[in-house]
Amino acid sequence: MKIYLLALVFTMSFIYGCTGNGENVGKNDFVKVKDGHFVRKDKPYYYVGTNFWYGAILGSEGQGGDRARLCRELDTMKEMGIDNLRILVGSDGQRGVTTKVEPTLQIEPGVYNDTILAGLDYLLMEMGKRDMVAVLYLNNAWEWSGGYGFYLEHAGVGKAPRPNEDGYPAYMNFVAKYASCQKAHELFYDYVRFILGRTNRYTNVRYVDDPAIMSWQIGNEPRAFSKEALPDFEKWLAEASALIRSIDPNHLISVGSEGSWGCENDITSYERICADKNIDYCNVHLWPYNWSWARKDHLVEDLDTSCVNTKKYIDEHLAVCARLKKPLVMEEFGYPRDGFSFSLNSSTKGRDGYYRFVFSLVGDNAENGGYFAGCNFWGWGGFAQPRHEQWQVGDDYTGDPAQEAQGLNSVFASDTTTLQVVKAEVDRMSNIGKK
């Protein structure tokens, strides 16, 4: 038995280094930016990834945890060549709130649910085994995981309206106060220090030394929510990125922005934000249906219009990237199933066409200098079997958070035609660096 245990310890030490301080991790193990392009293991890195916001919850052994499903999902994605996952670190606030992700990680400022922390540790361990990388976002402008509203409430600003009860205008008017609320920022910074200061309990590797992390992301779709708040918004993002850099010199830092859409349609504000020395690459998000480019009952017919507007939006931001010499990632985009159906049995002709178009633009050296380096479609539903249109505790997690209809933008393991499109583009991008 002692011999077996020694052999096991040796094996684990070989796999993970077991130093706890990154001594066995080389600098080229981390994704870097060189001359405006991603580099991974000394090779150009272009990718098709996905959003897997619920990964840390699946990795837990508490409510919502399902490690067997997590490993099955990771294996399926890896087999397709998907190696880049955008993931929520954790939800904030109390449980039992309709349209909010649960279980939550940060119940109150500084009070953490250890089962979700264990889930994040486990997720990163399993991703590391499969040579996958995570983009981890730390905050959220929207209600579905807490974020802005949570920090404002605990800063004494008042109770955050719930969009499903009070409407989005009321919610947005409230969270517009976040940009200038230093107390809310300080509560968030404490959270950042805690998360980035962690050591993975399973691998004994500090988060700052873990090459399974590609990027720390300040938030999911951070917004100013008013033109007047843009100066304070830009100041906050600069402070947050500087704090992250001071703690972690190894990993990339990104904003999580929708682009000019998330900067009150002010592309100059977006450029100032991305020009910050601590921001390594630029983001855009794109939602043709949400942005009224595609109509609910004409999704296939409106595909061409959606593609034209998409290219125009991407090109506008690629011009910024060319000036800044930084890569661009379109890290959120979705397109509803045909007929605006939520059923796994419905067709996806419109979505397949939209995905194919977006993927084709990544790594297009002739037209944009190759600055369009990657994309993460929204989102991975995998083997989930939705039971209700409105997510309820005990239901499978899908790519659609709790505030959205389950099945709206999820890509499931049964979506054969969509996965064929994804696989074809993954294969194409894997050959870009070999030319």
C-alpha positions as CSV (number, residue, x, y, z in Angstrom):
1,M,0.0,0.0,0.0
2,K,2.8,2.4,0.9
3,I,4.5,1.7,-2.5
4,Y,1.2,2.4,-4.2
5,L,0.7,5.7,-2.4
6,L,4.2,6.8,-3.1
7,A,3.7,6.0,-6.8
8,L,0.4,8.0,-6.8
9,V,2.1,11.0,-5.1
10,F,4.9,10.9,-7.7
11,T,2.4,10.7,-10.6
12,M,0.5,13.7,-9.2
13,S,3.7,15.6,-8.7
14,F,4.7,14.9,-12.3
15,I,1.4,16.1,-13.7
16,Y,1.0,19.2,-11.6
17,G,4.5,20.1,-10.5
18,C,3.2,20.1,-6.8
19,T,5.3,23.2,-6.1
20,G,2.4,25.5,-5.3
21,N,4.5,28.4,-6.6
22,G,4.7,27.9,-10.3
23,E,8.3,26.9,-10.4
24,N,7.7,24.2,-13.0
25,V,5.6,26.4,-15.3
26,G,7.3,28.0,-18.2
27,K,6.4,31.5,-19.5
28,N,5.4,30.0,-22.8
29,D,2.7,27.9,-21.1
30,F,0.6,31.1,-20.6
31,V,-1.3,32.6,-23.5
32,K,0.4,35.9,-24.4
33,V,0.0,38.8,-26.8
34,K,3.0,39.4,-29.2
35,D,2.9,42.0,-31.9
36,G,-0.9,42.2,-31.7
37,H,-1.5,38.5,-31.8
38,F,-2.2,35.7,-29.4
39,V,0.6,33.2,-28.8
40,R,0.3,30.0,-27.0
41,K,3.3,27.6,-26.5
42,D,5.3,29.7,-29.0
43,K,2.7,29.3,-31.7
44,P,0.0,31.6,-33.1
45,Y,-3.3,31.1,-31.3
46,Y,-6.6,31.5,-33.1
47,Y,-9.6,29.9,-31.7
48,V,-13.3,29.0,-31.6
49,G,-14.4,28.7,-28.0
50,T,-17.7,28.9,-26.2
51,N,-19.3,30.3,-23.1
52,F,-19.6,27.8,-20.2
53,W,-20.7,30.2,-17.5
54,Y,-21.9,27.4,-15.1
55,G,-18.6,25.4,-15.2
56,A,-17.6,26.2,-11.6
57,I,-21.1,25.2,-10.3
58,L,-21.0,21.9,-12.1
59,G,-17.5,21.3,-10.6
60,S,-18.9,21.6,-7.1
61,E,-20.2,18.8,-4.8
62,G,-23.0,20.9,-3.4
63,Q,-26.3,22.2,-4.9
64,G,-26.1,22.1,-8.7
65,G,-22.8,20.1,-8.8
66,D,-22.4,17.3,-11.2
67,R,-18.7,16.4,-11.8
68,A,-19.6,13.4,-14.0
69,R,-21.5,15.8,-16.4
70,L,-18.7,18.4,-16.2
71,C,-16.1,15.9,-17.3
72,R,-18.4,14.6,-20.1
73,E,-18.9,18.1,-21.3
74,L,-15.2,19.0,-21.2
75,D,-14.4,15.7,-23.1
76,T,-16.9,16.5,-25.7
77,M,-15.7,20.0,-26.3
78,K,-12.1,18.9,-26.3
79,E,-12.8,16.2,-28.9
80,M,-14.2,18.9,-31.1
81,G,-11.1,21.0,-30.7
82,I,-12.8,23.6,-28.4
83,D,-10.2,24.6,-25.9
84,N,-11.2,28.1,-24.8
85,L,-14.1,28.5,-22.3
86,R,-15.5,31.8,-20.9
87,I,-16.6,31.1,-17.3
88,L,-18.3,33.0,-14.5
89,V,-16.2,32.9,-11.3
90,G,-19.3,33.0,-9.1
91,S,-22.7,34.5,-8.5
92,D,-23.3,37.1,-5.7
93,G,-26.1,37.5,-3.1
94,Q,-28.8,35.5,-1.5
95,R,-30.4,32.4,-3.0
96,G,-34.0,32.0,-3.9
97,V,-34.2,35.0,-6.3
98,T,-36.0,34.3,-9.5
99,T,-33.9,35.0,-12.6
100,K,-30.6,34.8,-10.7
101,V,-28.0,32.1,-10.9
102,E,-27.7,29.9,-7.8
103,P,-26.1,28.6,-5.7
104,T,-24.2,31.8,-5.2
105,L,-20.5,32.1,-4.4
106,Q,-20.4,35.4,-2.5
107,I,-23.3,35.5,-0.1
108,E,-22.3,38.8,1.4
109,P,-19.1,40.8,0.9
110,G,-16.3,38.6,2.1
111,V,-18.6,35.6,2.9
112,Y,-17.9,32.8,0.5
113,N,-19.6,29.5,-0.3
114,D,-16.7,27.0,-0.2
115,T,-18.4,24.4,-2.3
116,I,-18.4,26.8,-5.3
117,L,-14.7,27.6,-4.6
118,A,-14.0,23.9,-4.7
119,G,-16.0,23.7,-7.9
120,L,-13.8,26.3,-9.5
121,D,-10.7,24.5,-8.3
122,Y,-12.0,21.2,-9.7
123,L,-12.9,22.8,-13.0
124,L,-9.5,24.4,-13.5
125,M,-7.8,21.1,-12.6
126,E,-9.9,19.2,-15.2
127,M,-9.4,21.9,-17.8
128,G,-5.6,21.7,-17.2
129,K,-5.6,18.0,-17.7
130,R,-7.2,18.6,-21.1
131,D,-4.9,21.5,-22.1
132,M,-7.9,23.9,-22.1
133,V,-7.9,27.5,-21.0
134,A,-10.4,29.6,-19.1
135,V,-11.4,33.3,-19.4
136,L,-12.7,34.0,-15.9
137,Y,-15.0,37.0,-15.4
138,L,-15.2,38.6,-12.0
139,N,-18.2,40.9,-12.1
140,N,-21.4,41.5,-14.0
141,A,-23.4,44.5,-15.1
142,W,-26.5,42.4,-15.3
143,E,-28.8,41.0,-12.6
144,W,-28.4,37.4,-13.3
145,S,-25.3,36.8,-11.2
146,G,-25.4,39.8,-8.8
147,G,-22.5,42.0,-9.7
148,Y,-23.2,45.8,-9.9
149,G,-26.5,45.5,-8.0
150,F,-25.0,43.4,-5.2
151,Y,-22.1,45.8,-4.6
152,L,-24.3,48.8,-4.7
153,E,-26.7,47.3,-2.2
154,H,-23.9,46.5,0.2
155,A,-22.4,50.0,-0.3
156,G,-25.6,51.4,1.1
157,V,-27.1,52.8,-2.1
158,G,-30.4,51.0,-1.7
159,K,-32.1,47.8,-2.9
160,A,-31.5,47.0,-6.6
161,P,-34.6,46.7,-8.7
162,R,-35.2,43.3,-10.3
163,P,-35.8,43.7,-14.1
164,N,-38.3,40.8,-14.1
165,E,-40.4,42.8,-11.5
166,D,-39.6,46.4,-12.1
167,G,-38.4,46.5,-15.7
168,Y,-35.0,47.1,-17.2
169,P,-35.2,50.9,-17.3
170,A,-35.5,50.9,-13.5
171,Y,-32.7,48.5,-13.1
172,M,-30.4,50.4,-15.5
173,N,-31.1,53.7,-13.8
174,F,-30.0,52.1,-10.5
175,V,-26.8,50.4,-11.6
176,A,-25.8,53.6,-13.4
177,K,-24.6,54.7,-9.9
178,Y,-22.0,51.9,-9.9
179,A,-19.5,53.8,-12.1
180,S,-19.0,56.5,-9.4
181,C,-19.5,54.5,-6.2
182,Q,-16.1,54.1,-4.7
183,K,-17.5,52.0,-1.8
184,A,-18.9,49.5,-4.3
185,H,-15.6,49.4,-6.1
186,E,-13.7,48.7,-2.9
187,L,-16.0,45.8,-2.1
188,F,-15.3,44.4,-5.6
189,Y,-11.6,44.9,-5.2
190,D,-11.6,42.9,-2.0
191,Y,-13.3,40.1,-4.0
192,V,-10.6,40.4,-6.7
193,R,-7.8,40.1,-4.1
194,F,-9.4,37.1,-2.6
195,I,-10.0,35.2,-5.8
196,L,-6.6,36.0,-7.4
197,G,-4.9,35.1,-4.1
198,R,-6.2,31.6,-4.0
199,T,-4.3,28.3,-4.3
200,N,-6.1,25.4,-6.0
201,R,-6.8,22.7,-3.3
202,Y,-6.5,19.9,-5.8
203,T,-3.3,20.8,-7.7
204,N,-1.6,23.0,-5.1
205,V,-1.0,25.5,-7.8
206,R,-1.6,29.2,-7.1
207,Y,-4.2,30.7,-9.4
208,V,-1.7,33.3,-10.6
209,D,0.6,30.5,-11.7
210,D,-2.0,28.4,-13.4
211,P,-1.7,28.2,-17.2
212,A,-5.2,26.8,-17.4
213,I,-6.3,30.4,-16.9
214,M,-6.0,32.5,-20.1
215,S,-7.4,35.8,-18.9
216,W,-8.9,37.6,-15.9
217,Q,-11.9,39.5,-17.1
218,I,-13.1,42.5,-15.1
219,G,-16.8,41.8,-15.8
220,N,-19.5,40.5,-18.0
221,E,-20.6,43.4,-20.2
222,P,-19.6,46.2,-17.9
223,R,-21.4,49.4,-18.8
224,A,-21.5,53.0,-17.7
225,F,-25.3,53.0,-18.3
226,S,-25.2,56.7,-19.1
227,K,-23.0,59.0,-21.1
228,E,-22.5,61.2,-18.1
229,A,-21.0,58.2,-16.2
230,L,-18.4,57.4,-18.9
231,P,-15.5,59.2,-17.3
232,D,-16.0,57.5,-14.0
233,F,-16.6,54.2,-15.8
234,E,-13.3,54.5,-17.6
235,K,-11.5,55.4,-14.4
236,W,-13.0,52.3,-12.6
237,L,-11.9,49.9,-15.4
238,A,-8.3,51.4,-15.3
239,E,-8.2,51.0,-11.5
240,A,-9.5,47.4,-11.7
241,S,-7.0,46.4,-14.4
242,A,-4.1,47.9,-12.5
243,L,-5.1,46.0,-9.3
244,I,-5.3,42.7,-11.2
245,R,-1.9,43.4,-12.8
246,S,-0.3,44.2,-9.5
247,I,-1.4,40.8,-8.2
248,D,-0.9,38.7,-11.3
249,P,1.8,39.4,-13.8
250,N,1.4,36.1,-15.7
251,H,-2.1,36.2,-17.1
252,L,-3.8,38.4,-19.7
253,I,-6.4,41.0,-18.6
254,S,-9.5,41.9,-20.6
255,V,-12.6,44.0,-20.0
256,G,-15.5,41.9,-21.1
257,S,-17.0,44.7,-23.1
258,E,-19.7,44.6,-25.7
259,G,-17.7,47.2,-27.6
260,S,-19.0,50.6,-28.5
261,W,-22.5,49.3,-27.7
262,G,-21.4,48.9,-24.1
263,C,-19.9,52.4,-24.1
264,E,-23.1,54.3,-24.8
265,N,-22.2,53.9,-28.6
266,D,-19.1,56.0,-28.0
267,I,-16.3,54.3,-29.9
268,T,-13.7,56.8,-28.6
269,S,-14.5,55.8,-25.0
270,Y,-14.1,52.1,-26.0
271,E,-10.7,53.0,-27.6
272,R,-9.5,54.8,-24.5
273,I,-10.5,51.8,-22.3
274,C,-8.7,49.3,-24.6
275,A,-5.6,51.5,-24.9
276,D,-4.9,51.1,-21.2
277,K,-1.5,49.5,-20.7
278,N,-3.0,46.8,-18.5
279,I,-5.6,45.7,-21.0
280,D,-4.1,43.1,-23.3
281,Y,-6.8,42.5,-25.8
282,C,-10.2,43.9,-26.9
283,N,-13.6,42.3,-26.7
284,V,-16.9,42.7,-28.5
285,H,-20.3,41.0,-28.1
286,L,-22.9,40.8,-30.8
287,W,-26.6,39.9,-30.5
288,P,-28.5,40.3,-33.8
289,Y,-31.9,39.5,-32.4
290,N,-31.5,41.6,-29.2
291,W,-30.2,44.5,-31.4
292,S,-33.2,44.3,-33.7
293,W,-31.2,43.1,-36.8
294,A,-33.2,39.9,-36.9
295,R,-36.9,39.5,-36.3
296,K,-38.3,36.7,-34.2
297,D,-40.5,35.5,-37.1
298,H,-38.0,36.1,-39.9
299,L,-34.7,34.7,-38.4
300,V,-33.6,32.9,-41.6
301,E,-34.8,35.7,-43.9
302,D,-32.9,38.3,-41.8
303,L,-29.7,36.4,-41.8
304,D,-28.1,38.4,-44.6
305,T,-28.9,41.7,-42.8
306,S,-27.5,40.3,-39.6
307,C,-24.3,39.3,-41.3
308,V,-23.8,42.7,-43.0
309,N,-24.4,44.6,-39.7
310,T,-22.1,42.2,-37.9
311,K,-19.2,42.7,-40.3
312,K,-19.7,46.5,-40.1
313,Y,-19.6,46.3,-36.3
314,I,-16.5,44.1,-36.2
315,D,-14.7,46.2,-38.7
316,E,-15.3,49.3,-36.7
317,H,-13.6,47.7,-33.7
318,L,-10.8,46.1,-35.7
319,A,-9.8,49.6,-36.8
320,V,-9.3,50.3,-33.1
321,C,-7.3,47.1,-32.6
322,A,-5.1,48.0,-35.6
323,R,-4.3,51.4,-34.0
324,L,-3.6,49.8,-30.6
325,K,-1.9,46.6,-32.0
326,K,-4.1,44.4,-29.8
327,P,-6.1,41.3,-30.7
328,L,-9.9,41.3,-30.9
329,V,-12.2,38.5,-29.5
330,M,-15.9,38.3,-30.2
331,E,-16.6,36.5,-27.0
332,E,-20.4,36.5,-27.0
333,F,-22.7,36.1,-29.9
334,G,-25.9,34.1,-30.4
335,Y,-28.7,33.5,-32.8
336,P,-32.1,31.9,-31.8
337,R,-33.2,28.6,-33.2
338,D,-35.5,28.7,-36.2
339,G,-39.0,29.8,-35.5
340,F,-37.7,31.2,-32.2
341,S,-38.2,27.8,-30.8
342,F,-36.7,26.6,-27.5
343,S,-37.1,22.9,-28.3
344,L,-34.0,20.8,-28.8
345,N,-35.8,19.2,-31.8
346,S,-36.1,22.4,-33.7
347,S,-33.9,23.3,-36.7
348,T,-31.0,25.7,-36.6
349,K,-30.6,26.9,-40.2
350,G,-30.4,30.6,-39.3
351,R,-28.0,30.0,-36.4
352,D,-25.7,27.7,-38.5
353,G,-25.5,30.3,-41.2
354,Y,-24.7,33.1,-38.7
355,Y,-22.0,31.0,-36.9
356,R,-20.4,30.0,-40.2
357,F,-20.2,33.7,-41.2
358,V,-18.7,34.9,-37.9
359,F,-16.2,32.0,-37.7
360,S,-15.0,32.8,-41.3
361,L,-13.9,36.2,-40.2
362,V,-11.5,35.0,-37.5
363,G,-7.9,35.0,-38.7
364,D,-8.7,36.8,-41.9
365,N,-5.2,38.1,-42.5
366,A,-5.8,39.6,-45.9
367,E,-8.6,41.9,-44.8
368,N,-7.9,42.8,-41.2
369,G,-4.3,41.9,-40.5
370,G,-5.3,39.0,-38.4
371,Y,-6.3,41.0,-35.4
372,F,-9.6,39.2,-35.2
373,A,-8.2,36.3,-33.2
374,G,-11.0,34.4,-31.6
375,C,-14.6,34.0,-30.7
376,N,-16.7,32.3,-28.0
377,F,-20.2,31.4,-29.1
378,W,-23.0,31.7,-26.5
379,G,-23.4,29.2,-25.1
380,W,-22.7,25.6,-24.4
381,G,-25.8,23.6,-23.4
382,G,-24.2,20.3,-24.0
383,F,-26.0,17.4,-22.5
384,A,-28.6,19.5,-20.6
385,Q,-32.2,18.5,-20.8
386,P,-34.3,21.7,-20.0
387,R,-37.4,20.9,-18.0
388,H,-38.9,24.4,-17.8
389,E,-38.8,27.5,-19.9
390,Q,-38.0,29.5,-16.7
391,W,-35.1,27.9,-15.0
392,Q,-35.9,26.4,-11.6
393,V,-33.7,25.0,-8.8
394,G,-32.9,21.4,-9.7
395,D,-33.1,21.9,-13.4
396,D,-30.0,21.2,-15.6
397,Y,-27.8,24.3,-16.3
398,T,-27.9,25.3,-20.0
399,G,-26.1,28.0,-21.9
400,D,-29.0,30.3,-21.0
401,P,-28.8,31.9,-17.6
402,A,-31.7,32.0,-15.2
403,Q,-33.2,35.2,-16.6
404,E,-33.5,33.9,-20.1
405,A,-35.7,31.2,-21.7
406,Q,-34.0,27.8,-21.4
407,G,-33.0,26.8,-24.9
408,L,-33.0,30.3,-26.4
409,N,-29.3,30.5,-27.3
410,S,-27.9,27.2,-26.1
411,V,-26.0,24.8,-28.4
412,F,-26.7,21.2,-27.3
413,A,-24.8,18.0,-27.9
414,S,-27.7,17.0,-30.2
415,D,-27.4,20.0,-32.5
416,T,-25.5,18.1,-35.1
417,T,-25.4,20.6,-37.9
418,T,-24.3,23.5,-35.6
419,L,-21.5,21.3,-34.2
420,Q,-20.4,20.4,-37.7
421,V,-20.0,24.1,-38.4
422,V,-18.0,24.6,-35.2
423,K,-15.7,21.6,-35.9
424,A,-14.9,22.7,-39.4
425,E,-13.8,26.1,-38.3
426,V,-11.9,24.7,-35.3
427,D,-9.9,22.6,-37.8
428,R,-9.3,25.6,-40.1
429,M,-8.0,27.7,-37.3
430,S,-5.7,25.0,-36.0
431,N,-3.9,25.2,-39.3
432,I,-3.4,29.0,-39.4
433,G,-0.2,28.9,-37.5
434,K,1.2,26.2,-39.7
435,K,1.2,28.3,-42.8
